[in-house]
């Protein structure tokens, strides 16, 4: 099966590879050393070869490995690329047929997107975005014995954008 470079890159979710020569995504779970992943698409030999690799490992919920991997190799012939080898989880397919190639491209796209999302969450420290850090407010003690001391609570205001007040025009005039 022959594909144009744009078709292959779009199906893998990496169209920027054409300009950059390669794309990479990676993450490592800080809480669990058994979870992480990387995905990479690169053009080699001046664009004559396209290689895509993906490996994602997750925490083990059961005995055995919980590792997903994919390797794709394509060679240019004229203006089109022929996928010469594809491998899923260690199972090699030399000269794969169209259904296997399409499956591999779809799997790569889905896993690369997953890895990309996890990489961005890790880069921006998702916990600080989703969960508000604990704030320890000082307690206010009241003189009155009838009331119990209540802690002062910080209010969440979100983002405040300052602007200059504009003078009112027209309808409302004082004078």
C-alpha positions as a Markdown table, in Angstrom:
| # | Residue | x | y | z |
|---|---|---|---|---|
| 1 | Unk | 0.0 | 0.0 | 0.0 |
| 2 | Unk | 1.4 | 3.4 | -1.0 |
| 3 | Unk | 0.8 | 6.6 | 0.9 |
| 4 | Unk | 1.8 | 10.2 | 0.4 |
| 5 | Unk | 3.9 | 11.7 | 3.2 |
| 6 | Unk | 1.0 | 14.0 | 4.2 |
| 7 | Unk | -1.4 | 11.0 | 4.4 |
| 8 | Unk | 0.9 | 9.1 | 6.7 |
| 9 | Unk | 1.7 | 12.1 | 9.0 |
| 10 | Unk | -2.0 | 13.1 | 9.2 |
| 11 | Unk | -3.1 | 9.6 | 10.1 |
| 12 | Unk | -0.4 | 9.5 | 12.9 |
| 13 | Unk | -1.4 | 12.9 | 14.2 |
| 14 | Unk | 2.0 | 14.4 | 13.4 |
| 15 | Unk | 1.7 | 16.7 | 10.4 |
| 16 | Unk | 4.4 | 19.1 | 11.8 |
| 17 | Unk | 7.0 | 16.4 | 11.2 |
| 18 | Unk | 7.2 | 17.5 | 7.5 |
| 19 | Unk | 8.7 | 20.9 | 8.5 |
| 20 | Unk | 10.6 | 20.0 | 11.7 |
| 21 | Unk | 12.0 | 16.6 | 10.6 |
| 22 | Unk | 10.8 | 14.9 | 13.8 |
| 23 | Unk | 8.2 | 15.1 | 16.6 |
| 24 | Unk | 8.6 | 13.7 | 20.1 |
| 25 | Unk | 6.3 | 13.3 | 23.1 |
| 26 | Unk | 7.2 | 11.7 | 26.5 |
| 27 | Unk | 6.2 | 11.6 | 30.1 |
| 28 | Unk | 7.0 | 9.7 | 33.3 |
| 29 | Unk | 4.7 | 9.3 | 36.2 |
| 30 | Unk | 6.3 | 10.8 | 39.3 |
| 31 | Unk | 4.2 | 8.7 | 41.7 |
| 32 | Unk | 4.6 | 5.4 | 39.9 |
| 33 | Unk | 8.0 | 4.5 | 38.3 |
| 34 | Unk | 6.2 | 1.7 | 36.3 |
| 35 | Unk | 4.2 | 4.2 | 34.3 |
| 36 | Unk | 5.4 | 6.4 | 31.4 |
| 37 | Unk | 5.6 | 6.6 | 27.7 |
| 38 | Unk | 7.2 | 8.1 | 24.6 |
| 39 | Unk | 6.3 | 8.5 | 21.0 |
| 40 | Unk | 8.4 | 9.7 | 18.1 |
| 41 | Unk | 8.1 | 10.3 | 14.4 |
| 42 | Unk | 11.2 | 11.2 | 12.4 |
| 43 | Unk | 12.3 | 11.6 | 8.8 |
| 44 | Unk | 15.7 | 10.1 | 8.0 |
| 45 | Unk | 18.0 | 10.2 | 5.0 |
| 46 | Unk | 16.7 | 13.5 | 3.7 |
| 47 | Unk | 13.1 | 12.3 | 3.9 |
| 48 | Unk | 13.7 | 8.9 | 2.1 |
| 49 | Unk | 12.7 | 7.0 | 5.3 |
| 50 | Unk | 9.9 | 7.6 | 7.8 |
| 51 | Unk | 10.2 | 5.9 | 11.2 |
| 52 | Unk | 7.5 | 6.0 | 13.9 |
| 53 | Unk | 8.1 | 4.5 | 17.4 |
| 54 | Unk | 5.8 | 4.4 | 20.4 |
| 55 | Unk | 6.1 | 2.7 | 23.8 |
| 56 | Unk | 3.8 | 3.2 | 26.7 |
| 57 | Unk | 4.0 | 1.3 | 30.0 |
| 58 | Unk | 1.4 | 1.6 | 32.7 |
| 59 | Unk | 1.3 | 0.5 | 36.3 |
| 60 | Unk | 0.8 | -3.3 | 36.6 |
| 61 | Unk | -2.7 | -4.2 | 37.7 |
| 62 | Unk | -2.0 | -7.9 | 37.3 |
| 63 | Unk | 0.9 | -10.2 | 36.8 |
| 64 | Unk | 2.8 | -9.7 | 33.6 |
| 65 | Unk | 3.9 | -6.7 | 31.5 |
| 66 | Unk | 1.5 | -4.0 | 30.7 |
| 67 | Unk | 3.5 | -2.4 | 27.9 |
| 68 | Unk | 2.2 | -1.3 | 24.5 |
| 69 | Unk | 4.6 | -0.7 | 21.7 |
| 70 | Unk | 4.5 | 0.1 | 18.0 |
| 71 | Unk | 7.2 | 0.5 | 15.4 |
| 72 | Unk | 6.6 | 1.6 | 11.8 |
| 73 | Unk | 9.1 | 1.9 | 9.0 |
| 74 | Unk | 8.3 | 3.3 | 5.5 |
| 75 | Unk | 10.5 | 4.0 | 2.5 |
| 76 | Unk | 9.9 | 6.6 | -0.2 |
| 77 | Unk | 9.5 | 5.5 | -3.8 |
| 78 | Unk | 9.0 | 8.5 | -6.0 |
| 79 | Unk | 6.4 | 10.7 | -4.3 |
| 80 | Unk | 4.9 | 7.9 | -2.2 |
| 81 | Unk | 5.9 | 5.9 | 0.8 |
| 82 | Unk | 5.5 | 2.1 | 1.2 |
| 83 | Unk | 5.2 | 0.8 | 4.7 |
| 84 | Unk | 7.9 | -2.0 | 4.7 |
| 85 | Unk | 7.6 | -3.1 | 8.4 |
| 86 | Unk | 5.2 | -2.6 | 11.3 |
| 87 | Unk | 5.4 | -4.2 | 14.7 |
| 88 | Unk | 2.8 | -4.2 | 17.5 |
| 89 | Unk | 3.8 | -5.3 | 21.0 |
| 90 | Unk | 6.7 | -7.3 | 19.6 |
| 91 | Unk | 4.7 | -9.0 | 16.8 |
| 92 | Unk | 6.4 | -8.2 | 13.5 |
| 93 | Unk | 4.7 | -7.8 | 10.2 |
| 94 | Unk | 7.1 | -7.6 | 7.2 |
| 95 | Unk | 5.3 | -6.2 | 4.1 |
| 96 | Unk | 2.0 | -5.6 | 5.9 |
| 97 | Unk | -1.3 | -5.4 | 4.2 |
| 98 | Unk | -3.6 | -2.3 | 4.3 |
| 99 | Unk | -5.7 | -3.3 | 7.3 |
| 100 | Unk | -2.6 | -3.9 | 9.5 |
| 101 | Unk | -1.1 | -0.6 | 8.3 |
| 102 | Unk | -4.3 | 1.4 | 9.0 |
| 103 | Unk | -4.6 | -0.3 | 12.4 |
| 104 | Unk | -1.0 | 0.7 | 13.3 |
| 105 | Unk | -1.5 | 4.3 | 12.2 |
| 106 | Unk | -4.7 | 4.5 | 14.3 |
| 107 | Unk | -3.0 | 3.0 | 17.3 |
| 108 | Unk | 0.0 | 5.3 | 17.0 |
| 109 | Unk | -2.2 | 8.4 | 16.7 |
| 110 | Unk | -4.3 | 7.4 | 19.8 |
| 111 | Unk | -1.4 | 6.6 | 22.0 |
| 112 | Unk | 0.7 | 9.6 | 20.9 |
| 113 | Unk | -2.2 | 11.8 | 21.7 |
| 114 | Unk | -2.5 | 10.2 | 25.1 |
| 115 | Unk | 1.2 | 10.6 | 25.8 |
| 116 | Unk | 1.1 | 14.2 | 24.6 |
| 117 | Unk | -1.8 | 15.0 | 27.0 |
| 118 | Unk | 0.0 | 13.4 | 29.9 |
| 119 | Unk | 3.2 | 15.2 | 29.0 |
| 120 | Unk | 1.4 | 18.6 | 29.0 |
| 121 | Unk | -0.3 | 17.8 | 32.3 |
| 122 | Unk | 3.0 | 16.9 | 33.8 |
| 123 | Unk | 4.7 | 20.0 | 32.4 |
| 124 | Unk | 2.0 | 22.3 | 34.0 |
| 125 | Unk | 1.8 | 20.3 | 37.2 |
| 126 | Unk | -1.9 | 19.3 | 36.8 |
| 127 | Unk | -2.4 | 18.9 | 40.5 |
| 128 | Unk | -1.9 | 22.7 | 41.1 |
| 129 | Unk | -4.5 | 23.4 | 38.4 |
| 130 | Unk | -7.2 | 21.0 | 39.4 |
| 131 | Unk | -6.7 | 21.1 | 43.2 |
| 132 | Unk | -6.3 | 24.3 | 45.1 |
| 133 | Unk | -3.3 | 24.2 | 47.4 |
| 134 | Unk | -4.1 | 24.1 | 51.1 |
| 135 | Unk | -4.0 | 27.5 | 52.7 |
| 136 | Unk | -3.6 | 27.9 | 56.4 |
| 137 | Unk | -5.5 | 31.0 | 57.5 |
| 138 | Unk | -5.0 | 32.6 | 60.9 |
| 139 | Unk | -7.8 | 32.3 | 63.4 |
| 140 | Unk | -9.6 | 35.4 | 64.6 |
| 141 | Unk | -10.4 | 35.4 | 68.3 |
| 142 | Unk | -13.5 | 37.3 | 69.4 |
| 143 | Unk | -13.7 | 39.0 | 72.8 |
| 144 | Unk | -17.3 | 38.0 | 73.3 |
| 145 | Unk | -17.7 | 34.7 | 75.1 |
| 146 | Unk | -21.0 | 34.1 | 73.4 |
| 147 | Unk | -19.3 | 33.4 | 70.0 |
| 148 | Unk | -16.8 | 30.7 | 69.3 |
| 149 | Unk | -13.6 | 31.7 | 67.5 |
| 150 | Unk | -14.1 | 31.2 | 63.7 |
| 151 | Unk | -11.2 | 30.7 | 61.3 |
| 152 | Unk | -10.7 | 33.4 | 58.6 |
| 153 | Unk | -11.2 | 31.8 | 55.2 |
| 154 | Unk | -9.6 | 32.9 | 52.1 |
| 155 | Unk | -12.0 | 33.6 | 49.2 |
| 156 | Unk | -11.4 | 32.3 | 45.7 |
| 157 | Unk | -11.8 | 35.1 | 43.2 |
| 158 | Unk | -10.3 | 33.5 | 40.1 |
| 159 | Unk | -8.6 | 35.9 | 37.7 |
| 160 | Unk | -9.0 | 39.6 | 38.2 |
| 161 | Unk | -8.4 | 41.8 | 35.1 |
| 162 | Unk | -7.8 | 45.4 | 36.0 |
| 163 | Unk | -9.2 | 48.2 | 33.7 |
| 164 | Unk | -9.5 | 51.9 | 33.9 |
| 165 | Unk | -13.0 | 53.2 | 34.5 |
| 166 | Unk | -14.5 | 55.1 | 31.5 |
| 167 | Unk | -16.4 | 58.3 | 31.9 |
| 168 | Unk | -20.1 | 58.0 | 31.3 |
| 169 | Unk | -21.4 | 59.7 | 28.2 |
| 170 | Unk | -24.7 | 61.1 | 27.2 |
| 171 | Unk | -27.9 | 60.1 | 28.9 |
| 172 | Unk | -26.9 | 60.6 | 32.6 |
| 173 | Unk | -25.6 | 64.0 | 33.3 |
| 174 | Unk | -25.4 | 65.7 | 36.6 |
| 175 | Unk | -26.0 | 69.3 | 36.6 |
